[in-house]
């Protein structure tokens, strides 16, 4: 979720969900404790750690026989929407990440996991703090004057110094980071933060400009491939036809004429704001998705316009929810030439969420992140 137009929906959802607790419904993350997260990532008061209420799941992590092979080596990829629905703090920054303590926890988790490639959505940009008056923020807000950060860019604080970062050229809320020495981003010097580099293309008339789909070209071991960071409009008020908007955003990376795509090999990940497993197949974005995303890994070797799942149904049948307030799987990872699988952090057994279950439901990250091990297939 993003943009101020989400506020009405968010307030209703949070009002319904903040009273939830782990006694009401079995958790997706039973027996997963903060101790599983690594010694450097769990310096948090245990009293602040809670588990999300979640769906009932069976014990079989793979209900279907999928032909997506594992990647024994290759790139570790993290895909994470780091914003939340905290109306008490974050509605004045389009629900991008704004809670200082939560930022520190997520940054510690990213440092501990040390992924090679990171796709982030809903990152706060420095200009958003500049536009706020002193009375607009509490002392736990990252824009409060008491937080005298050495680094003004939140995305750098989240991923650390060992990454090259490129953010979208429309808002800067969506960023791709590549670990120096493992991969590089074209037109961005190693270790630099390059604002306005990730190509978002033209805005789409009638769609909320607070959302973007953007792309960068990454060089990994001499192979160039496009990384598409996806965050199209949600169903929040203010958009006449969000389903058609998502369809039009998907057109930017699907098909022969996709304007964002420059390389034959393409990885696509992010918060897609739709569930291709549970939404109606008559929805325009679902119909387009099913034309281009196959459950067959082998099919992608014959047709570069066909993408295969790395997440969702490949991990578990039915797919884990990634946005728990909506009971939907909105976060996905697909490609047309990579192999490997993702796990849903906070749902997959033994994998804690990157916010370490911190705070109540209205204060947490509203999405679960994906962590993937991927390798070039052909």
C-alpha positions as CSV (number, residue, x, y, z in Angstrom):
1,X,0.0,0.0,0.0
2,X,1.1,3.5,-0.6
3,X,-0.1,7.1,-1.2
4,X,-2.4,9.1,1.1
5,X,-5.4,7.9,-0.8
6,X,-5.0,4.6,1.1
7,X,-5.9,6.2,4.4
8,X,-9.6,5.4,4.5
9,X,-9.0,1.7,3.7
10,X,-6.1,1.5,6.0
11,X,-7.9,3.0,9.0
12,X,-10.7,0.5,8.6
13,X,-8.4,-2.4,8.3
14,X,-6.2,-1.4,11.2
15,X,-9.3,-0.9,13.4
16,X,-10.4,-4.4,12.6
17,X,-7.0,-6.1,13.0
18,X,-5.3,-4.3,15.9
19,X,-7.3,-6.4,18.3
20,X,-6.1,-9.6,16.8
21,X,-3.9,-11.9,18.8
22,X,-2.3,-15.3,18.4
23,X,-5.1,-17.0,20.3
24,X,-7.7,-16.3,17.7
25,X,-6.2,-18.3,14.8
26,X,-3.3,-20.6,14.3
27,X,-0.1,-18.7,13.4
28,X,1.8,-19.2,10.2
29,X,5.0,-19.0,12.2
30,X,4.5,-21.3,15.2
31,X,7.7,-22.3,16.9
32,X,9.7,-19.5,15.1
33,X,11.5,-17.4,17.6
34,X,13.7,-14.4,17.5
35,X,16.6,-16.6,18.4
36,X,16.5,-18.1,14.8
37,X,17.4,-14.7,13.4
38,X,21.1,-14.6,14.2
39,X,23.0,-13.1,17.1
40,X,23.4,-9.6,15.6
41,X,19.7,-9.3,14.6
42,X,17.8,-10.0,17.9
43,X,18.8,-7.3,20.3
44,X,15.1,-6.5,20.9
45,X,13.1,-6.6,24.1
46,X,11.3,-10.0,24.0
47,X,8.1,-8.3,25.3
48,X,7.9,-6.4,22.0
49,X,8.0,-9.5,19.9
50,X,4.7,-10.9,18.7
51,X,3.6,-13.3,16.0
52,X,1.1,-12.4,13.3
53,X,-2.1,-14.3,13.4
54,X,-2.1,-16.3,10.2
55,X,-3.8,-19.0,8.1
56,X,-4.1,-22.6,8.9
57,X,-1.5,-24.5,6.9
58,X,-0.7,-28.1,6.5
59,X,2.6,-29.8,7.2
60,X,3.5,-30.4,3.5
61,X,5.5,-27.4,2.2
62,X,5.1,-28.5,-1.4
63,X,1.7,-29.8,-2.2
64,X,2.4,-30.0,-6.0
65,X,5.2,-31.4,-8.0
66,X,6.7,-28.3,-9.5
67,X,9.5,-28.5,-12.1
68,X,11.3,-25.3,-10.9
69,X,14.7,-26.6,-9.9
70,X,16.6,-25.4,-6.8
71,X,19.7,-23.2,-7.4
72,X,22.6,-24.6,-5.5
73,X,24.6,-21.4,-5.9
74,X,24.0,-18.0,-7.4
75,X,22.4,-14.9,-6.1
76,X,20.6,-14.4,-2.8
77,X,17.8,-12.0,-3.5
78,X,15.6,-10.2,-1.0
79,X,12.3,-8.7,-2.1
80,X,10.6,-6.5,0.6
81,X,7.9,-3.9,0.9
82,X,9.1,-2.1,4.0
83,X,6.3,0.4,4.4
84,X,3.3,-0.2,6.8
85,X,-0.2,0.8,7.7
86,X,0.7,2.7,10.9
87,X,-1.8,5.6,10.7
88,X,-0.5,7.1,13.9
89,X,2.9,7.7,12.5
90,X,3.3,7.1,8.7
91,X,0.2,8.6,7.0
92,X,2.1,11.9,6.5
93,X,4.8,10.1,4.4
94,X,2.6,8.1,2.1
95,X,2.9,5.1,4.5
96,X,6.5,4.6,3.6
97,X,8.7,3.3,6.5
98,X,8.8,6.0,9.2
99,X,9.3,4.3,12.6
100,X,12.9,4.7,13.7
101,X,13.0,1.6,15.8
102,X,11.5,-0.5,13.1
103,X,14.0,0.9,10.6
104,X,16.8,-0.2,12.8
105,X,15.4,-3.7,13.2
106,X,14.9,-4.2,9.4
107,X,18.4,-2.8,8.7
108,X,19.8,-5.4,11.2
109,X,17.9,-8.2,9.5
110,X,19.2,-7.1,6.1
111,X,22.7,-7.0,7.4
112,X,22.4,-10.4,8.9
113,X,20.9,-12.0,5.8
114,X,23.4,-10.1,3.6
115,X,21.6,-10.7,0.3
116,X,23.4,-10.1,-3.1
117,X,20.4,-8.3,-4.7
118,X,17.7,-6.3,-2.9
119,X,14.4,-5.0,-4.2
120,X,12.7,-2.6,-1.8
121,X,9.3,-0.9,-2.0
122,X,7.9,2.0,0.0
123,X,11.2,3.5,1.2
124,X,11.0,7.0,2.7
125,X,13.0,9.7,0.8
126,X,14.7,12.7,2.4
127,X,12.4,15.2,0.7
128,X,9.5,13.7,2.6
129,X,11.1,14.7,5.9
130,X,12.0,18.2,4.6
131,X,8.3,18.8,3.8
132,X,7.1,18.1,7.4
133,X,6.8,20.7,10.2
134,X,8.3,19.9,13.6
135,X,4.8,19.4,15.1
136,X,3.9,16.8,12.5
137,X,6.0,14.0,13.9
138,X,6.5,12.3,17.2
139,X,9.9,11.5,18.6
140,X,9.8,7.9,17.3
141,X,9.3,9.1,13.7
142,X,12.5,9.0,11.5
143,X,11.8,12.6,10.5
144,X,12.0,13.9,14.1
145,X,14.8,16.3,14.7
146,X,16.2,14.1,17.5
147,X,17.2,11.5,14.9
148,X,20.4,13.1,13.7
149,X,21.3,10.4,11.2
150,X,24.8,10.6,9.7
151,X,23.1,9.3,6.5
152,X,20.0,11.2,5.3
153,X,18.9,8.5,2.8
154,X,16.8,5.8,4.5
155,X,17.6,3.3,1.7
156,X,21.3,3.6,2.5
157,X,20.6,3.2,6.2
158,X,18.6,0.0,5.5
159,X,21.1,-1.7,3.2
160,X,24.4,-0.4,4.5
161,X,27.6,0.8,2.7
162,X,28.4,-2.4,0.8
163,X,25.7,-1.8,-1.9
164,X,25.2,0.1,-5.1
165,X,21.7,1.5,-5.1
166,X,19.4,2.8,-7.9
167,X,16.0,4.3,-7.1
168,X,13.1,5.0,-9.4
169,X,13.1,8.2,-11.4
170,X,9.6,9.2,-10.5
171,X,9.3,9.2,-6.7
172,X,12.4,7.4,-5.3
173,X,10.3,5.1,-3.2
174,X,11.3,1.9,-5.0
175,X,15.0,1.0,-5.0
176,X,17.3,-1.9,-6.2
177,X,20.5,-2.6,-4.4
178,X,23.4,-4.8,-5.6
179,X,26.2,-6.0,-3.3
180,X,29.5,-4.5,-4.4
181,X,31.9,-7.2,-5.7
182,X,29.0,-9.6,-6.6
183,X,26.9,-7.6,-9.0
184,X,26.8,-4.1,-10.5
185,X,24.1,-1.7,-11.8
186,X,24.7,-0.2,-15.2
187,X,25.3,3.6,-15.1
188,X,25.8,3.6,-11.3
189,X,29.3,3.5,-9.9
190,X,30.0,0.7,-7.4
191,X,28.9,1.7,-3.9
192,X,27.0,4.8,-5.1
193,X,23.4,5.8,-4.4
194,X,21.9,6.8,-7.8
195,X,18.6,8.6,-7.5
196,X,16.4,8.8,-10.5
197,X,18.3,6.0,-12.3
198,X,15.8,3.2,-12.3
199,X,13.7,3.8,-15.4
200,X,10.0,4.0,-14.6
201,X,8.9,5.2,-18.0
202,X,5.8,7.4,-18.6
203,X,3.1,7.9,-16.0
204,X,-0.2,6.2,-16.9
205,X,-3.2,8.5,-17.2
206,X,-5.8,8.0,-14.5
207,X,-3.4,5.9,-12.3
208,X,-2.0,7.0,-8.9
209,X,1.5,8.5,-9.6
210,X,2.5,7.5,-6.1
211,X,3.1,4.0,-7.5
212,X,5.7,2.9,-10.0
213,X,7.1,-0.1,-11.9
214,X,10.8,0.5,-12.7
215,X,13.8,-1.3,-14.1
216,X,17.6,-1.4,-13.9
217,X,20.1,-3.5,-15.8
218,X,22.4,-5.6,-13.6
219,X,25.7,-7.2,-14.5
220,X,26.3,-10.5,-12.7
221,X,29.4,-12.4,-13.5
222,X,29.5,-10.9,-17.0
223,X,25.8,-11.6,-17.7
224,X,23.4,-8.6,-18.2
225,X,19.8,-8.9,-17.1
226,X,17.0,-6.5,-16.3
227,X,15.7,-6.3,-12.8
228,X,12.1,-5.0,-12.6
229,X,11.0,-3.6,-9.2
230,X,7.2,-3.8,-9.2
231,X,4.8,-1.6,-7.2
232,X,1.7,-0.8,-9.2
233,X,-1.5,0.9,-7.8
234,X,-3.5,-0.7,-5.1
235,X,-7.3,-0.7,-4.8
236,X,-7.1,2.4,-2.6
237,X,-9.6,5.2,-3.2
238,X,-8.8,7.8,-5.8
239,X,-8.2,5.5,-8.8
240,X,-11.1,4.9,-11.1
241,X,-10.0,1.5,-12.3
242,X,-7.1,0.0,-10.3
243,X,-7.4,-3.4,-12.1
244,X,-6.8,-1.7,-15.5
245,X,-4.0,0.4,-14.0
246,X,-2.2,-2.7,-12.9
247,X,-2.7,-4.3,-16.3
248,X,-1.2,-1.2,-17.9
249,X,1.8,-1.2,-15.5
250,X,2.3,-4.9,-16.2
251,X,2.4,-4.1,-19.9
252,X,5.6,-2.2,-19.2
253,X,7.5,-5.5,-18.7
254,X,5.4,-8.2,-20.4
255,X,5.5,-8.9,-24.2
256,X,7.6,-8.0,-27.2
257,X,7.0,-4.2,-26.9
258,X,7.7,-3.9,-23.1
259,X,9.2,-0.4,-22.8
260,X,11.2,-1.1,-19.7
261,X,13.0,-4.2,-20.9
262,X,16.4,-3.9,-22.6
263,X,17.8,-7.4,-22.0
264,X,16.7,-10.9,-22.9
265,X,17.0,-12.2,-19.3
266,X,14.6,-10.5,-16.9
267,X,13.9,-10.9,-13.2
268,X,10.7,-9.3,-11.9
269,X,9.8,-8.9,-8.2
270,X,8.0,-6.7,-5.7
271,X,4.6,-5.9,-4.3
272,X,2.2,-6.4,-7.2
273,X,-1.0,-5.4,-5.2
274,X,-2.9,-8.4,-6.7
275,X,-3.2,-12.1,-6.1
276,X,-3.1,-14.2,-9.3
277,X,-4.1,-17.3,-7.3
278,X,-7.3,-16.0,-5.6
279,X,-8.4,-13.0,-7.7
280,X,-10.9,-13.5,-10.5
281,X,-9.3,-14.7,-13.7
282,X,-11.6,-12.2,-15.5
283,X,-9.7,-9.3,-14.0
284,X,-7.7,-7.6,-16.7
285,X,-4.4,-7.8,-14.8
286,X,-4.9,-11.5,-13.9
287,X,-5.8,-12.3,-17.5
288,X,-2.6,-10.6,-18.7
289,X,-0.5,-12.3,-16.0
290,X,-1.7,-15.8,-16.9
291,X,-0.8,-15.2,-20.5
292,X,2.8,-14.6,-19.6
293,X,3.5,-16.4,-16.3
294,X,3.7,-20.2,-16.5
295,X,3.9,-22.9,-13.9
296,X,6.4,-24.7,-16.2
297,X,10.0,-23.8,-15.8
298,X,10.9,-25.6,-19.0
299,X,8.4,-23.5,-21.0
300,X,10.5,-20.4,-20.4
301,X,13.5,-21.9,-22.3
302,X,11.5,-21.9,-25.5
303,X,9.7,-18.6,-25.3
304,X,11.4,-15.5,-23.8
305,X,8.0,-13.9,-23.3
306,X,7.1,-16.6,-20.8
307,X,8.0,-16.2,-17.2
308,X,8.1,-18.8,-14.4
309,X,7.3,-18.6,-10.7
310,X,10.0,-18.6,-8.1
311,X,7.7,-17.8,-5.2
312,X,4.1,-18.5,-4.2
313,X,2.8,-21.7,-5.5
314,X,6.3,-23.0,-6.0
315,X,6.9,-22.7,-2.3
316,X,3.6,-23.9,-0.9
317,X,0.2,-25.0,-2.1
318,X,-1.9,-22.9,-1.3
319,X,0.6,-20.0,-1.4
320,X,1.4,-18.3,1.9
321,X,-0.2,-14.9,2.4
322,X,2.2,-12.1,2.1
323,X,-0.2,-9.3,3.1
324,X,-1.8,-10.7,6.1
325,X,-4.4,-8.0,6.8
326,X,-6.0,-8.9,3.4
327,X,-5.2,-12.6,3.5
328,X,-3.7,-12.4,0.0
329,X,-0.5,-13.2,-1.8
330,X,0.6,-9.8,-3.3
331,X,4.4,-10.2,-3.4
332,X,5.9,-12.3,-6.2
333,X,9.1,-13.2,-7.9
334,X,9.2,-14.4,-11.5
335,X,11.8,-14.6,-14.3
336,X,12.2,-15.8,-17.9
337,X,15.7,-17.4,-17.5
338,X,16.6,-18.0,-13.9
339,X,16.1,-21.1,-11.7
340,X,15.6,-21.3,-8.0
341,X,13.0,-20.8,-5.3
342,X,11.9,-18.2,-2.7
343,X,10.7,-18.6,0.8
344,X,8.2,-16.2,2.5
345,X,9.9,-14.8,5.6
346,X,7.5,-14.9,8.5
347,X,5.4,-17.8,7.0
348,X,7.9,-20.4,5.9
349,X,8.8,-22.7,8.8
350,X,11.9,-21.5,10.6
351,X,12.1,-18.2,8.8
352,X,11.2,-15.1,10.9
353,X,9.9,-12.0,9.3
354,X,12.3,-9.2,8.7
355,X,10.6,-7.0,11.3
356,X,10.9,-9.8,13.9
357,X,7.2,-9.6,14.7
358,X,7.8,-6.2,16.3
359,X,4.8,-4.3,17.7
360,X,1.1,-4.7,17.2
361,X,-0.5,-5.3,13.8
362,X,-1.1,-1.6,13.1
363,X,2.6,-0.8,13.6
364,X,4.3,-3.6,11.7
365,X,5.3,-4.1,8.1
366,X,2.1,-5.0,6.4
367,X,3.9,-7.3,3.9
368,X,6.1,-10.3,4.4
369,X,9.3,-10.4,2.4
370,X,10.7,-13.0,0.0
371,X,14.2,-14.4,0.1
372,X,15.3,-16.3,-3.0
373,X,18.3,-18.3,-4.1
374,X,18.5,-17.8,-7.9
375,X,20.9,-18.8,-10.7
376,X,21.1,-18.2,-14.4
377,X,19.4,-21.3,-16.0
378,X,20.6,-21.4,-19.6
